[in-house]
């Protein structure tokens, strides 16, 4: 049995420990990591689009060249970018030599006409004299043959007149169709050669977008499908599918879709552009883009749990699959449970399991 002094000391220690334990402060209440707004997914009827890239090109580009050779250009009437009409004069080739040859041909034709008239008269007299017995049949045949020969020479002379008339017309280089001059190689004083390119003409001023579409998506596009083109310098151009290529490139596995651009605006042949085909409409479960966080190439949202003590709610990180985008909203294809409430903004500052204070969405 312990002595009295030891009992007193033990009682003092127990009393001191009890006092110290009573003075220990209670744990502090949990503080929210962030004050956030909640948003619910919204189902909307969105257009379904297919994105593609491609080049803007001329619908048809005509190469205009000289049809006669070794004559100098005396005048060039148009420049690159000029809009021309069918039959408009683009350039003039020296015509003095061709005009002289035409005059010579016409004179030869007149001479042939006179020779034919003389031969026809001789043949008629030979027929009359042969009927009267003054000419033998052989003599009459000679005059008749002479008439036929004169007729053939007249036809040849007239053909030469027509050919020289055509050559004289070819000294005027004319536009084969309405359009825009896209290139010019003609210069005053140069020697024109047959088949040598002088101008290039975008027929009708028509441009088209030649979009490259993956083979798996080609069947979803049909002639008449609406398209929208985003130009490199800004702005958009509306178009409509004219034709879908019947073949696919064996290397890229892409096929061409030809889109007419009725009002090309700032589009120019040779531009590279990105565009979309509008393939109809379909429902979409959407959220504001600010509610989606991209981390390590994956998309996440933060789901809000039920409110607890002090109005605080715990967030849970959920991986989602994204689909279409329209304006400031994005389609959630998978990963979002029914009836979920999602952190609308500031999700990038949260971690899984954080407590947040929820305020009404603006």
C-alpha positions in Angstrom: 0.0 0.0 0.0 1.5 3.3 -1.1 2.4 5.8 1.5 0.4 9.0 1.8 2.9 11.4 0.0 2.8 9.1 -3.1 -1.0 9.1 -3.1 -1.1 12.9 -3.0 1.3 13.2 -5.9 -0.7 10.8 -8.0 -3.9 12.7 -7.4 -2.2 15.9 -8.4 -1.0 14.4 -11.8 -4.5 13.1 -12.6 -6.0 16.5 -11.9 -3.5 18.3 -14.1 -4.0 15.9 -17.0 -7.8 16.4 -16.8 -7.5 20.2 -16.8 -5.2 20.1 -19.9 -7.6 17.8 -21.8 -10.5 20.1 -21.0 -8.6 23.1 -22.4 -7.9 21.3 -25.9 -9.9 23.4 -28.6 -12.6 21.7 -30.7 -11.6 21.0 -34.4 -12.4 23.9 -36.8 -15.3 23.7 -39.2 -14.4 22.7 -42.8 -13.9 25.7 -45.2 -15.1 25.6 -48.9 -12.4 25.5 -51.5 -14.4 27.7 -53.9 -17.8 29.3 -54.3 -19.2 28.0 -57.6 -22.4 28.2 -59.6 -24.3 25.0 -60.5 -25.6 24.2 -64.0 -27.8 21.4 -65.2 -27.2 19.8 -68.7 -29.6 21.0 -71.3 -30.9 19.0 -74.2 -31.0 21.0 -77.4 -31.8 20.3 -81.1 -28.5 21.0 -82.8 -27.3 20.8 -86.5 -25.1 17.9 -87.3 -22.0 19.0 -89.2 -19.1 17.3 -90.8 -15.8 19.2 -91.0 -13.4 19.0 -93.9 -10.4 20.8 -95.5 -9.7 21.6 -99.1 -8.7 24.1 -101.8 -10.7 26.8 -103.5 -10.3 26.4 -107.3 -11.8 27.7 -110.5 -14.8 25.8 -111.7 -13.3 25.7 -115.2 -10.3 27.7 -116.4 -10.1 28.3 -120.2 -6.7 28.7 -121.8 -6.9 31.4 -124.5 -4.2 31.3 -127.2 -3.5 32.6 -130.7 -4.8 30.6 -133.7 -2.3 32.1 -136.2 1.5 32.2 -136.1 4.3 34.6 -136.7 2.3 37.8 -136.4 3.0 40.5 -133.7 0.6 41.6 -131.0 -0.2 45.2 -131.5 -2.6 45.7 -128.6 -3.5 44.0 -125.3 -6.9 45.2 -124.0 -7.3 43.5 -120.6 -5.4 42.8 -117.4 -5.5 40.2 -114.6 -8.7 40.5 -112.6 -10.7 42.1 -115.3 -14.3 40.8 -115.8 -15.0 40.2 -119.5 -18.0 39.3 -121.6 -18.3 36.6 -124.3 -16.9 37.9 -127.6 -15.1 40.8 -126.0 -11.8 41.7 -127.6 -8.8 40.8 -125.4 -5.9 41.5 -127.8 -5.2 42.5 -131.4 -2.7 40.8 -133.8 -1.2 42.7 -136.8 -3.6 42.2 -139.6 -2.1 44.1 -142.6 -0.5 41.0 -144.2 -3.6 38.9 -143.7 -5.8 41.7 -145.1 -3.6 41.9 -148.2 -3.8 38.1 -148.7 -7.6 38.3 -148.4 -7.8 41.1 -151.1 -5.6 38.9 -153.3 -7.9 35.9 -152.8 -11.0 38.0 -153.6 -9.3 39.2 -156.9 -8.5 35.6 -157.8 -12.2 34.6 -157.1 -13.4 37.5 -159.4 -11.0 36.2 -162.1 -12.3 32.7 -161.7 -15.9 34.0 -162.0 -15.0 35.7 -165.3 -13.3 32.6 -166.6 -16.3 30.5 -165.7 -18.7 32.9 -167.6 -16.5 32.6 -170.7 -16.3 28.8 -170.4 -20.0 28.5 -169.9 -20.7 30.6 -173.1 -18.3 28.5 -175.2 -19.9 25.3 -173.9 -23.4 26.6 -174.8 -22.3 27.5 -178.4 -20.6 24.2 -178.8 -23.9 22.4 -177.9 -25.8 24.4 -180.5 -23.2 23.9 -183.2 -22.9 20.2 -182.4 -26.7 19.8 -182.8 -26.4 21.6 -186.2 -23.6 19.2 -187.2 -20.8 21.7 -187.3 -18.9 20.3 -184.3 -18.0 16.7 -183.6 -18.9 15.2 -180.3 -15.3 15.3 -179.2 -15.1 19.1 -179.8 -18.3 19.6 -177.9 -17.1 17.5 -174.9 -13.9 19.7 -174.7 -15.9 22.9 -174.2 -18.2 21.2 -171.7 -15.2 19.9 -169.8 -13.7 23.4 -169.8 -16.9 24.8 -168.2 -16.7 22.2 -165.4 -13.0 23.0 -164.8 -13.8 26.7 -164.6 -16.5 26.0 -162.0 -14.1 24.0 -159.9 -11.5 26.8 -160.0 -14.1 29.3 -158.9 -15.0 27.1 -155.9 -11.4 26.8 -154.9 -11.0 30.6 -155.2 -14.1 31.2 -153.1 -12.8 28.7 -150.4 -9.5 30.6 -150.3 -11.5 33.8 -149.7 -13.4 32.2 -146.8 -10.1 30.9 -145.3 -8.5 34.3 -145.5 -11.6 35.9 -144.0 -11.3 33.5 -141.0 -7.6 34.2 -140.6 -8.4 38.0 -140.6 -10.9 37.4 -137.9 -8.3 35.5 -135.9 -6.2 38.6 -135.6 -8.7 39.6 -132.9 -8.3 37.5 -129.8 -11.8 37.2 -128.3 -13.2 35.9 -125.0 -14.8 32.5 -125.4 -17.2 33.0 -122.5 -18.0 35.4 -119.7 -15.5 35.3 -116.8 -12.5 36.8 -115.0 -9.0 37.0 -116.4 -6.9 35.0 -114.0 -3.5 35.1 -115.9 -2.0 37.1 -118.7 1.1 36.2 -120.8 0.4 38.5 -123.8 2.6 41.6 -124.2 2.6 44.2 -127.0 5.3 43.5 -129.6 5.7 39.8 -128.9 5.3 37.3 -131.8 2.2 35.2 -131.5 2.5 31.5 -132.1 -0.3 29.1 -132.7 -1.4 27.4 -129.5 0.8 29.7 -127.3 -1.1 30.7 -124.1 -2.0 34.4 -124.0 -4.6 34.5 -121.2 -6.4 32.3 -118.7 -10.1 32.8 -118.0 -12.2 31.6 -115.0 -15.4 30.8 -116.8 -18.3 32.6 -115.5 -16.2 33.8 -112.5 -17.3 30.6 -110.8 -15.3 29.2 -107.9 -15.7 25.9 -106.1 -14.3 24.3 -102.9 -12.8 20.9 -103.4 -13.1 19.4 -100.0 -11.2 16.2 -99.0 -13.6 13.9 -97.1 -12.7 10.6 -95.5 -14.0 7.5 -97.3 -16.2 6.6 -94.3 -18.1 9.9 -94.5 -18.5 10.2 -98.3 -21.7 8.3 -98.3 -23.3 10.8 -96.0 -22.9 13.7 -98.4 -25.2 14.0 -101.4 -25.5 16.7 -104.2 -27.4 19.7 -102.8 -26.0 19.4 -99.3 -25.4 22.9 -97.8 -21.9 23.8 -96.8 -20.2 26.8 -95.0 -16.6 27.8 -95.7 -14.4 29.7 -93.3 -11.9 31.9 -95.2 -8.3 32.3 -94.0 -8.7 36.1 -93.7 -12.0 35.8 -91.8 -15.5 35.7 -92.9 -17.6 32.8 -94.3 -18.9 31.8 -97.7 -22.0 29.7 -98.3 -22.0 26.9 -100.8 -23.8 23.8 -102.0 -22.5 20.4 -103.0 -22.4 20.0 -106.8 -20.9 16.6 -107.1 -19.2 13.9 -105.0 -16.2 12.1 -106.5 -16.9 8.5 -107.6 -13.4 7.5 -106.6 -11.1 7.6 -103.5 -7.4 8.3 -103.4 -5.6 5.0 -102.7 -3.0 6.7 -100.6 -4.9 9.2 -98.5 -8.3 7.3 -98.5 -10.0 10.6 -99.1 -12.5 11.5 -101.7 -13.2 14.9 -103.2 -16.5 16.8 -102.8 -17.1 19.6 -105.2 -19.0 22.6 -103.6 -20.2 25.4 -105.8 -19.7 28.9 -104.3 -22.3 31.1 -106.0 -21.2 34.3 -104.2 -17.5 33.7 -103.4 -16.9 37.1 -101.9 -13.3 37.3 -100.6 -12.5 33.7 -101.7 -9.8 33.4 -104.3 -8.7 30.5 -106.4 -5.8 28.7 -104.8 -6.9 29.4 -101.2 -6.8 26.6 -98.6 -9.9 26.7 -96.5 -11.8 24.8 -93.7 -15.5 24.2 -93.9 -18.5 22.3 -92.7 -21.2 20.3 -94.3 -24.7 20.5 -92.7 -26.1 17.0 -92.6 -29.4 17.7 -90.7 -30.3 18.1 -87.0 -30.1 15.8 -84.0 -30.7 16.2 -80.2 -27.6 17.0 -78.0 -27.0 16.9 -74.3 -25.1 20.2 -73.8 -23.1 22.1 -71.2 -21.3 25.4 -71.2 -17.7 25.0 -72.4 -16.5 26.7 -69.2 -17.9 23.7 -67.3 -15.5 21.3 -69.1 -11.8 20.9 -68.0 -9.2 19.5 -70.3 -6.4 17.6 -68.5 -3.9 15.3 -70.2 -6.0 15.3 -73.4 -9.1 14.1 -71.6 -12.3 16.0 -70.8 -13.6 16.2 -67.2 -16.5 17.8 -65.4 -17.1 18.2 -61.6 -20.4 16.8 -60.4 -22.0 18.4 -57.3 -23.2 16.2 -54.5 -26.0 17.0 -52.1 -25.6 20.0 -49.9 -24.4 19.2 -46.3 -23.8 21.1 -43.2 -23.4 24.8 -43.8 -24.7 24.5 -47.3 -21.5 22.9 -48.6 -21.4 20.3 -51.3 -18.7 17.8 -52.3 -17.6 17.7 -55.9 -16.7 14.5 -57.8 -14.5 14.5 -60.9 -16.1 12.7 -63.9 -14.5 11.9 -67.3 -16.8 12.7 -70.2 -16.7 12.3 -74.0 -17.3 15.4 -76.1 -19.1 15.8 -79.4 -20.3 18.8 -81.3 -19.6 22.4 -80.4 -21.9 25.3 -81.1 -21.2 28.8 -79.8 -20.2 28.6 -76.2 -21.7 25.2 -75.6 -20.4 21.6 -76.1 -22.2 18.3 -76.5 -21.6 15.6 -73.9 -21.8 12.3 -75.6 -21.0 10.0 -72.6 -20.0 10.1 -68.9 -22.7 12.3 -67.6 -25.3 10.7 -65.3 -29.0 11.6 -65.5 -30.1 14.5 -63.3 -26.5 15.6 -62.6 -25.6 19.0 -61.4 -22.3 20.3 -62.7 -19.9 23.1 -61.6 -20.5 25.8 -64.2 -17.2 27.7 -63.9 -14.0 27.7 -62.1 -13.7 23.9 -62.4 -10.1 24.2 -63.3 -9.2 25.2 -59.7 -10.9 22.2 -58.1 -9.8 18.7 -57.2 -11.8 15.5 -56.7 -13.5 15.6 -53.3 -13.3 19.3 -52.6 -16.0 21.1 -50.7 -17.6 24.1 -52.4 -20.3 26.6 -51.7 -23.0 26.6 -54.3 -24.6 29.8 -55.5 -27.5 30.2 -58.0 -26.3 30.2 -61.6 -26.4 33.7 -63.3 
